[in-house]
Amino acid sequence: MGNLGPLEIALIAGVALLFFGAGRIADLGKGLGQGISNFKKGLKEGDEVVKAEDKKEPATATPEKKEV
């Protein structure tokens, strides 16, 4: 299977439009866009947490000895 040309892409899009309908395809696109947006937001929040943890000073307390 080689590269897809513009005709093949248009044919696939037309079949998808007939199969799902314009409303369903719009909803799928909207959901995909929101998913990507949420993913990027999560990555940004994760980076902020990591940076905040890096700024904290390491604990200098000695570990407690457990009695047996």
HTML snippet that shows the backbone in 3Dmol.js (N, CA, C, O; Angstrom):
<script src="https://3Dmol.org/build/3Dmol-min.js"></script>
<div id="view" style="width:600px;height:400px;position:relative"></div>
<script>
const pdb = `
ATOM      1  N   MET A   1       0.858  -1.164   0.000  1.00  0.00           N
ATOM      2  CA  MET A   1       0.000   0.000   0.000  1.00  0.00           C
ATOM      3  C   MET A   1       0.901   1.222   0.000  1.00  0.00           C
ATOM      4  O   MET A   1       1.732   1.388   0.894  1.00  0.00           O
ATOM      5  N   GLY A   2       0.745   2.050  -0.968  1.00  0.00           N
ATOM      6  CA  GLY A   2       1.617   3.208  -1.155  1.00  0.00           C
ATOM      7  C   GLY A   2       1.046   4.468  -0.545  1.00  0.00           C
ATOM      8  O   GLY A   2       0.185   4.426   0.335  1.00  0.00           O
ATOM      9  N   ASN A   3       1.534   5.567  -1.023  1.00  0.00           N
ATOM     10  CA  ASN A   3       1.084   6.874  -0.548  1.00  0.00           C
ATOM     11  C   ASN A   3      -0.335   7.146  -0.997  1.00  0.00           C
ATOM     12  O   ASN A   3      -0.743   6.727  -2.080  1.00  0.00           O
ATOM     13  N   LEU A   4      -1.084   7.846  -0.169  1.00  0.00           N
ATOM     14  CA  LEU A   4      -2.448   8.223  -0.525  1.00  0.00           C
ATOM     15  C   LEU A   4      -2.413   9.570  -1.233  1.00  0.00           C
ATOM     16  O   LEU A   4      -1.833  10.537  -0.738  1.00  0.00           O
ATOM     17  N   GLY A   5      -3.042   9.612  -2.393  1.00  0.00           N
ATOM     18  CA  GLY A   5      -3.131  10.860  -3.141  1.00  0.00           C
ATOM     19  C   GLY A   5      -4.393  11.609  -2.771  1.00  0.00           C
ATOM     20  O   GLY A   5      -5.191  11.122  -1.971  1.00  0.00           O
ATOM     21  N   PRO A   6      -4.584  12.788  -3.342  1.00  0.00           N
ATOM     22  CA  PRO A   6      -5.759  13.595  -3.032  1.00  0.00           C
ATOM     23  C   PRO A   6      -7.072  12.909  -3.414  1.00  0.00           C
ATOM     24  O   PRO A   6      -8.077  13.065  -2.722  1.00  0.00           O
ATOM     25  N   LEU A   7      -7.066  12.154  -4.505  1.00  0.00           N
ATOM     26  CA  LEU A   7      -8.286  11.459  -4.928  1.00  0.00           C
ATOM     27  C   LEU A   7      -8.678  10.386  -3.917  1.00  0.00           C
ATOM     28  O   LEU A   7      -9.856  10.249  -3.585  1.00  0.00           O
ATOM     29  N   GLU A   8      -7.706   9.630  -3.427  1.00  0.00           N
ATOM     30  CA  GLU A   8      -7.999   8.582  -2.452  1.00  0.00           C
ATOM     31  C   GLU A   8      -8.499   9.177  -1.140  1.00  0.00           C
ATOM     32  O   GLU A   8      -9.429   8.651  -0.529  1.00  0.00           O
ATOM     33  N   ILE A   9      -7.883  10.271  -0.711  1.00  0.00           N
ATOM     34  CA  ILE A   9      -8.312  10.931   0.533  1.00  0.00           C
ATOM     35  C   ILE A   9      -9.732  11.452   0.388  1.00  0.00           C
ATOM     36  O   ILE A   9     -10.537  11.310   1.309  1.00  0.00           O
ATOM     37  N   ALA A  10     -10.056  12.056  -0.762  1.00  0.00           N
ATOM     38  CA  ALA A  10     -11.408  12.567  -1.010  1.00  0.00           C
ATOM     39  C   ALA A  10     -12.417  11.424  -1.024  1.00  0.00           C
ATOM     40  O   ALA A  10     -13.525  11.570  -0.508  1.00  0.00           O
ATOM     41  N   LEU A  11     -12.048  10.296  -1.607  1.00  0.00           N
ATOM     42  CA  LEU A  11     -12.938   9.139  -1.650  1.00  0.00           C
ATOM     43  C   LEU A  11     -13.203   8.615  -0.243  1.00  0.00           C
ATOM     44  O   LEU A  11     -14.346   8.312   0.100  1.00  0.00           O
ATOM     45  N   ILE A  12     -12.170   8.507   0.564  1.00  0.00           N
ATOM     46  CA  ILE A  12     -12.325   8.034   1.944  1.00  0.00           C
ATOM     47  C   ILE A  12     -13.192   9.006   2.739  1.00  0.00           C
ATOM     48  O   ILE A  12     -14.056   8.581   3.507  1.00  0.00           O
ATOM     49  N   ALA A  13     -12.968  10.313   2.559  1.00  0.00           N
ATOM     50  CA  ALA A  13     -13.764  11.321   3.259  1.00  0.00           C
ATOM     51  C   ALA A  13     -15.227  11.243   2.828  1.00  0.00           C
ATOM     52  O   ALA A  13     -16.124  11.379   3.661  1.00  0.00           O
ATOM     53  N   GLY A  14     -15.475  11.027   1.539  1.00  0.00           N
ATOM     54  CA  GLY A  14     -16.848  10.912   1.050  1.00  0.00           C
ATOM     55  C   GLY A  14     -17.561   9.700   1.618  1.00  0.00           C
ATOM     56  O   GLY A  14     -18.729   9.785   1.999  1.00  0.00           O
ATOM     57  N   VAL A  15     -16.871   8.578   1.677  1.00  0.00           N
ATOM     58  CA  VAL A  15     -17.469   7.361   2.244  1.00  0.00           C
ATOM     59  C   VAL A  15     -17.753   7.560   3.732  1.00  0.00           C
ATOM     60  O   VAL A  15     -18.801   7.143   4.226  1.00  0.00           O
ATOM     61  N   ALA A  16     -16.826   8.195   4.445  1.00  0.00           N
ATOM     62  CA  ALA A  16     -17.036   8.460   5.866  1.00  0.00           C
ATOM     63  C   ALA A  16     -18.232   9.388   6.066  1.00  0.00           C
ATOM     64  O   ALA A  16     -19.022   9.194   6.990  1.00  0.00           O
ATOM     65  N   LEU A  17     -18.364  10.381   5.216  1.00  0.00           N
ATOM     66  CA  LEU A  17     -19.489  11.306   5.302  1.00  0.00           C
ATOM     67  C   LEU A  17     -20.810  10.583   5.073  1.00  0.00           C
ATOM     68  O   LEU A  17     -21.784  10.829   5.784  1.00  0.00           O
ATOM     69  N   LEU A  18     -20.850   9.707   4.098  1.00  0.00           N
ATOM     70  CA  LEU A  18     -22.073   8.935   3.840  1.00  0.00           C
ATOM     71  C   LEU A  18     -22.372   7.973   4.985  1.00  0.00           C
ATOM     72  O   LEU A  18     -23.529   7.795   5.366  1.00  0.00           O
ATOM     73  N   PHE A  19     -21.337   7.358   5.529  1.00  0.00           N
ATOM     74  CA  PHE A  19     -21.516   6.350   6.558  1.00  0.00           C
ATOM     75  C   PHE A  19     -21.928   6.962   7.900  1.00  0.00           C
ATOM     76  O   PHE A  19     -22.855   6.472   8.545  1.00  0.00           O
ATOM     77  N   PHE A  20     -21.256   8.013   8.315  1.00  0.00           N
ATOM     78  CA  PHE A  20     -21.507   8.602   9.632  1.00  0.00           C
ATOM     79  C   PHE A  20     -22.451   9.791   9.595  1.00  0.00           C
ATOM     80  O   PHE A  20     -23.177  10.024  10.561  1.00  0.00           O
ATOM     81  N   GLY A  21     -22.459  10.541   8.520  1.00  0.00           N
ATOM     82  CA  GLY A  21     -23.255  11.759   8.459  1.00  0.00           C
ATOM     83  C   GLY A  21     -22.440  12.949   8.924  1.00  0.00           C
ATOM     84  O   GLY A  21     -21.489  12.806   9.692  1.00  0.00           O
ATOM     85  N   ALA A  22     -22.823  14.126   8.451  1.00  0.00           N
ATOM     86  CA  ALA A  22     -22.047  15.338   8.735  1.00  0.00           C
ATOM     87  C   ALA A  22     -22.048  15.683  10.218  1.00  0.00           C
ATOM     88  O   ALA A  22     -21.023  16.115  10.746  1.00  0.00           O
ATOM     89  N   GLY A  23     -23.163  15.503  10.891  1.00  0.00           N
ATOM     90  CA  GLY A  23     -23.254  15.843  12.313  1.00  0.00           C
ATOM     91  C   GLY A  23     -22.343  14.977  13.170  1.00  0.00           C
ATOM     92  O   GLY A  23     -21.673  15.477  14.073  1.00  0.00           O
ATOM     93  N   ARG A  24     -22.319  13.699  12.892  1.00  0.00           N
ATOM     94  CA  ARG A  24     -21.487  12.783  13.680  1.00  0.00           C
ATOM     95  C   ARG A  24     -20.007  13.064  13.452  1.00  0.00           C
ATOM     96  O   ARG A  24     -19.212  13.005  14.390  1.00  0.00           O
ATOM     97  N   ILE A  25     -19.634  13.370  12.212  1.00  0.00           N
ATOM     98  CA  ILE A  25     -18.224  13.678  11.917  1.00  0.00           C
ATOM     99  C   ILE A  25     -17.816  14.969  12.621  1.00  0.00           C
ATOM    100  O   ILE A  25     -16.697  15.068  13.124  1.00  0.00           O
ATOM    101  N   ALA A  26     -18.709  15.963  12.664  1.00  0.00           N
ATOM    102  CA  ALA A  26     -18.410  17.209  13.371  1.00  0.00           C
ATOM    103  C   ALA A  26     -18.222  16.941  14.860  1.00  0.00           C
ATOM    104  O   ALA A  26     -17.325  17.505  15.486  1.00  0.00           O
ATOM    105  N   ASP A  27     -19.065  16.083  15.429  1.00  0.00           N
ATOM    106  CA  ASP A  27     -18.936  15.739  16.846  1.00  0.00           C
ATOM    107  C   ASP A  27     -17.632  15.000  17.113  1.00  0.00           C
ATOM    108  O   ASP A  27     -16.979  15.240  18.129  1.00  0.00           O
ATOM    109  N   LEU A  28     -17.250  14.108  16.212  1.00  0.00           N
ATOM    110  CA  LEU A  28     -15.992  13.379  16.370  1.00  0.00           C
ATOM    111  C   LEU A  28     -14.801  14.332  16.316  1.00  0.00           C
ATOM    112  O   LEU A  28     -13.861  14.206  17.101  1.00  0.00           O
ATOM    113  N   GLY A  29     -14.845  15.280  15.389  1.00  0.00           N
ATOM    114  CA  GLY A  29     -13.774  16.270  15.284  1.00  0.00           C
ATOM    115  C   GLY A  29     -13.685  17.139  16.525  1.00  0.00           C
ATOM    116  O   GLY A  29     -12.593  17.434  17.012  1.00  0.00           O
ATOM    117  N   LYS A  30     -14.842  17.547  17.033  1.00  0.00           N
ATOM    118  CA  LYS A  30     -14.876  18.366  18.242  1.00  0.00           C
ATOM    119  C   LYS A  30     -14.311  17.584  19.431  1.00  0.00           C
ATOM    120  O   LYS A  30     -13.519  18.114  20.210  1.00  0.00           O
ATOM    121  N   GLY A  31     -14.716  16.342  19.559  1.00  0.00           N
ATOM    122  CA  GLY A  31     -14.219  15.508  20.649  1.00  0.00           C
ATOM    123  C   GLY A  31     -12.721  15.267  20.547  1.00  0.00           C
ATOM    124  O   GLY A  31     -12.016  15.262  21.556  1.00  0.00           O
ATOM    125  N   LEU A  32     -12.241  15.069  19.330  1.00  0.00           N
ATOM    126  CA  LEU A  32     -10.808  14.870  19.124  1.00  0.00           C
ATOM    127  C   LEU A  32     -10.035  16.132  19.494  1.00  0.00           C
ATOM    128  O   LEU A  32      -8.985  16.054  20.131  1.00  0.00           O
ATOM    129  N   GLY A  33     -10.546  17.283  19.102  1.00  0.00           N
ATOM    130  CA  GLY A  33      -9.902  18.549  19.439  1.00  0.00           C
ATOM    131  C   GLY A  33      -9.862  18.784  20.943  1.00  0.00           C
ATOM    132  O   GLY A  33      -8.849  19.240  21.475  1.00  0.00           O
ATOM    133  N   GLN A  34     -10.957  18.475  21.629  1.00  0.00           N
ATOM    134  CA  GLN A  34     -10.992  18.636  23.085  1.00  0.00           C
ATOM    135  C   GLN A  34     -10.029  17.665  23.761  1.00  0.00           C
ATOM    136  O   GLN A  34      -9.377  18.012  24.746  1.00  0.00           O
ATOM    137  N   GLY A  35      -9.944  16.456  23.230  1.00  0.00           N
ATOM    138  CA  GLY A  35      -9.025  15.471  23.796  1.00  0.00           C
ATOM    139  C   GLY A  35      -7.575  15.918  23.673  1.00  0.00           C
ATOM    140  O   GLY A  35      -6.798  15.785  24.618  1.00  0.00           O
ATOM    141  N   ILE A  36      -7.216  16.441  22.523  1.00  0.00           N
ATOM    142  CA  ILE A  36      -5.845  16.937  22.319  1.00  0.00           C
ATOM    143  C   ILE A  36      -5.581  18.122  23.240  1.00  0.00           C
ATOM    144  O   ILE A  36      -4.504  18.227  23.827  1.00  0.00           O
ATOM    145  N   SER A  37      -6.558  19.013  23.368  1.00  0.00           N
ATOM    146  CA  SER A  37      -6.414  20.173  24.246  1.00  0.00           C
ATOM    147  C   SER A  37      -6.219  19.745  25.695  1.00  0.00           C
ATOM    148  O   SER A  37      -5.358  20.285  26.390  1.00  0.00           O
ATOM    149  N   ASN A  38      -7.011  18.778  26.155  1.00  0.00           N
ATOM    150  CA  ASN A  38      -6.880  18.289  27.525  1.00  0.00           C
ATOM    151  C   ASN A  38      -5.541  17.595  27.747  1.00  0.00           C
ATOM    152  O   ASN A  38      -4.946  17.714  28.818  1.00  0.00           O
ATOM    153  N   PHE A  39      -5.074  16.879  26.745  1.00  0.00           N
ATOM    154  CA  PHE A  39      -3.787  16.201  26.835  1.00  0.00           C
ATOM    155  C   PHE A  39      -2.660  17.220  26.998  1.00  0.00           C
ATOM    156  O   PHE A  39      -1.789  17.056  27.852  1.00  0.00           O
ATOM    157  N   LYS A  40      -2.680  18.270  26.178  1.00  0.00           N
ATOM    158  CA  LYS A  40      -1.654  19.315  26.273  1.00  0.00           C
ATOM    159  C   LYS A  40      -1.728  20.019  27.621  1.00  0.00           C
ATOM    160  O   LYS A  40      -0.697  20.338  28.214  1.00  0.00           O
ATOM    161  N   LYS A  41      -2.942  20.264  28.106  1.00  0.00           N
ATOM    162  CA  LYS A  41      -3.124  20.906  29.409  1.00  0.00           C
ATOM    163  C   LYS A  41      -2.538  20.023  30.513  1.00  0.00           C
ATOM    164  O   LYS A  41      -1.884  20.529  31.425  1.00  0.00           O
ATOM    165  N   GLY A  42      -2.764  18.725  30.440  1.00  0.00           N
ATOM    166  CA  GLY A  42      -2.217  17.799  31.420  1.00  0.00           C
ATOM    167  C   GLY A  42      -0.701  17.766  31.390  1.00  0.00           C
ATOM    168  O   GLY A  42      -0.060  17.697  32.439  1.00  0.00           O
ATOM    169  N   LEU A  43      -0.121  17.813  30.200  1.00  0.00           N
ATOM    170  CA  LEU A  43       1.334  17.843  30.098  1.00  0.00           C
ATOM    171  C   LEU A  43       1.895  19.106  30.742  1.00  0.00           C
ATOM    172  O   LEU A  43       2.902  19.058  31.449  1.00  0.00           O
ATOM    173  N   LYS A  44       1.237  20.238  30.494  1.00  0.00           N
ATOM    174  CA  LYS A  44       1.702  21.505  31.057  1.00  0.00           C
ATOM    175  C   LYS A  44       1.611  21.468  32.578  1.00  0.00           C
ATOM    176  O   LYS A  44       2.531  21.923  33.258  1.00  0.00           O
ATOM    177  N   GLU A  45       0.518  20.935  33.125  1.00  0.00           N
ATOM    178  CA  GLU A  45       0.358  20.845  34.571  1.00  0.00           C
ATOM    179  C   GLU A  45       1.399  19.899  35.162  1.00  0.00           C
ATOM    180  O   GLU A  45       1.927  20.163  36.242  1.00  0.00           O
ATOM    181  N   GLY A  46       1.696  18.816  34.477  1.00  0.00           N
ATOM    182  CA  GLY A  46       2.713  17.884  34.941  1.00  0.00           C
ATOM    183  C   GLY A  46       4.080  18.526  34.988  1.00  0.00           C
ATOM    184  O   GLY A  46       4.846  18.299  35.926  1.00  0.00           O
ATOM    185  N   ASP A  47       4.394  19.327  33.985  1.00  0.00           N
ATOM    186  CA  ASP A  47       5.672  20.041  33.968  1.00  0.00           C
ATOM    187  C   ASP A  47       5.761  21.023  35.135  1.00  0.00           C
ATOM    188  O   ASP A  47       6.819  21.169  35.747  1.00  0.00           O
ATOM    189  N   GLU A  48       4.650  21.697  35.443  1.00  0.00           N
ATOM    190  CA  GLU A  48       4.643  22.647  36.553  1.00  0.00           C
ATOM    191  C   GLU A  48       4.869  21.936  37.880  1.00  0.00           C
ATOM    192  O   GLU A  48       5.564  22.460  38.750  1.00  0.00           O
ATOM    193  N   VAL A  49       4.294  20.753  38.045  1.00  0.00           N
ATOM    194  CA  VAL A  49       4.483  19.982  39.279  1.00  0.00           C
ATOM    195  C   VAL A  49       5.943  19.566  39.413  1.00  0.00           C
ATOM    196  O   VAL A  49       6.527  19.667  40.492  1.00  0.00           O
ATOM    197  N   VAL A  50       6.527  19.101  38.317  1.00  0.00           N
ATOM    198  CA  VAL A  50       7.926  18.679  38.348  1.00  0.00           C
ATOM    199  C   VAL A  50       8.833  19.854  38.683  1.00  0.00           C
ATOM    200  O   VAL A  50       9.761  19.710  39.478  1.00  0.00           O
ATOM    201  N   LYS A  51       8.579  21.006  38.092  1.00  0.00           N
ATOM    202  CA  LYS A  51       9.398  22.197  38.378  1.00  0.00           C
ATOM    203  C   LYS A  51       9.248  22.614  39.829  1.00  0.00           C
ATOM    204  O   LYS A  51      10.224  23.017  40.462  1.00  0.00           O
ATOM    205  N   ALA A  52       8.020  22.522  40.373  1.00  0.00           N
ATOM    206  CA  ALA A  52       7.797  22.895  41.771  1.00  0.00           C
ATOM    207  C   ALA A  52       8.540  21.938  42.701  1.00  0.00           C
ATOM    208  O   ALA A  52       9.090  22.366  43.715  1.00  0.00           O
ATOM    209  N   GLU A  53       8.561  20.654  42.365  1.00  0.00           N
ATOM    210  CA  GLU A  53       9.266  19.676  43.192  1.00  0.00           C
ATOM    211  C   GLU A  53      10.778  19.890  43.110  1.00  0.00           C
ATOM    212  O   GLU A  53      11.490  19.675  44.090  1.00  0.00           O
ATOM    213  N   ASP A  54      11.261  20.308  41.953  1.00  0.00           N
ATOM    214  CA  ASP A  54      12.692  20.566  41.798  1.00  0.00           C
ATOM    215  C   ASP A  54      13.137  21.754  42.646  1.00  0.00           C
ATOM    216  O   ASP A  54      14.278  21.792  43.106  1.00  0.00           O
ATOM    217  N   LYS A  55      12.250  22.719  42.857  1.00  0.00           N
ATOM    218  CA  LYS A  55      12.602  23.911  43.622  1.00  0.00           C
ATOM    219  C   LYS A  55      12.656  23.635  45.118  1.00  0.00           C
ATOM    220  O   LYS A  55      13.313  24.364  45.861  1.00  0.00           O
ATOM    221  N   LYS A  56      11.959  22.571  45.571  1.00  0.00           N
ATOM    222  CA  LYS A  56      11.974  22.233  46.990  1.00  0.00           C
ATOM    223  C   LYS A  56      13.360  21.748  47.377  1.00  0.00           C
ATOM    224  O   LYS A  56      14.037  21.075  46.600  1.00  0.00           O
ATOM    225  N   GLU A  57      13.772  22.099  48.589  1.00  0.00           N
ATOM    226  CA  GLU A  57      15.062  21.632  49.077  1.00  0.00           C
ATOM    227  C   GLU A  57      14.901  20.209  49.600  1.00  0.00           C
ATOM    228  O   GLU A  57      13.864  19.874  50.173  1.00  0.00           O
ATOM    229  N   PRO A  58      15.904  19.383  49.412  1.00  0.00           N
ATOM    230  CA  PRO A  58      15.810  18.013  49.914  1.00  0.00           C
ATOM    231  C   PRO A  58      15.770  17.997  51.439  1.00  0.00           C
ATOM    232  O   PRO A  58      16.355  18.859  52.095  1.00  0.00           O
ATOM    233  N   ALA A  59      15.087  17.027  51.983  1.00  0.00           N
ATOM    234  CA  ALA A  59      14.965  16.909  53.431  1.00  0.00           C
ATOM    235  C   ALA A  59      16.315  16.553  54.028  1.00  0.00           C
ATOM    236  O   ALA A  59      17.038  15.712  53.495  1.00  0.00           O
ATOM    237  N   THR A  60      16.653  17.206  55.152  1.00  0.00           N
ATOM    238  CA  THR A  60      17.950  16.949  55.793  1.00  0.00           C
ATOM    239  C   THR A  60      17.802  16.080  57.037  1.00  0.00           C
ATOM    240  O   THR A  60      18.790  15.795  57.713  1.00  0.00           O
ATOM    241  N   ALA A  61      16.587  15.661  57.344  1.00  0.00           N
ATOM    242  CA  ALA A  61      16.360  14.847  58.529  1.00  0.00           C
ATOM    243  C   ALA A  61      16.963  13.458  58.324  1.00  0.00           C
ATOM    244  O   ALA A  61      16.977  12.917  57.218  1.00  0.00           O
ATOM    245  N   THR A  62      17.452  12.908  59.416  1.00  0.00           N
ATOM    246  CA  THR A  62      18.019  11.563  59.344  1.00  0.00           C
ATOM    247  C   THR A  62      16.903  10.552  59.474  1.00  0.00           C
ATOM    248  O   THR A  62      15.916  10.820  60.160  1.00  0.00           O
ATOM    249  N   PRO A  63      17.024   9.406  58.845  1.00  0.00           N
ATOM    250  CA  PRO A  63      15.979   8.401  58.933  1.00  0.00           C
ATOM    251  C   PRO A  63      15.869   7.877  60.360  1.00  0.00           C
ATOM    252  O   PRO A  63      16.869   7.750  61.067  1.00  0.00           O
ATOM    253  N   GLU A  64      14.655   7.578  60.768  1.00  0.00           N
ATOM    254  CA  GLU A  64      14.417   7.070  62.116  1.00  0.00           C
ATOM    255  C   GLU A  64      14.843   5.616  62.211  1.00  0.00           C
ATOM    256  O   GLU A  64      14.694   4.844  61.264  1.00  0.00           O
ATOM    257  N   LYS A  65      15.376   5.258  63.374  1.00  0.00           N
ATOM    258  CA  LYS A  65      15.762   3.864  63.598  1.00  0.00           C
ATOM    259  C   LYS A  65      14.582   3.149  64.220  1.00  0.00           C
ATOM    260  O   LYS A  65      13.968   3.647  65.163  1.00  0.00           O
ATOM    261  N   LYS A  66      14.270   1.990  63.693  1.00  0.00           N
ATOM    262  CA  LYS A  66      13.160   1.206  64.211  1.00  0.00           C
ATOM    263  C   LYS A  66      13.686   0.208  65.220  1.00  0.00           C
ATOM    264  O   LYS A  66      14.712  -0.438  65.003  1.00  0.00           O
ATOM    265  N   GLU A  67      12.969   0.090  66.325  1.00  0.00           N
ATOM    266  CA  GLU A  67      13.337  -0.894  67.329  1.00  0.00           C
ATOM    267  C   GLU A  67      12.644  -2.203  67.018  1.00  0.00           C
ATOM    268  O   GLU A  67      11.488  -2.215  66.595  1.00  0.00           O
ATOM    269  N   VAL A  68      13.334  -3.286  67.223  1.00  0.00           N
ATOM    270  CA  VAL A  68      12.759  -4.610  66.968  1.00  0.00           C
ATOM    271  C   VAL A  68      12.409  -5.325  68.235  1.00  0.00           C
ATOM    272  O   VAL A  68      11.914  -6.452  68.191  1.00  0.00           O
TER     273      VAL A  68
END
`;
const viewer = $3Dmol.createViewer("view");
viewer.addModel(pdb, "pdb");
viewer.setStyle({}, {cartoon: {color: "spectrum"}});
viewer.zoomTo();
viewer.render();
</script>
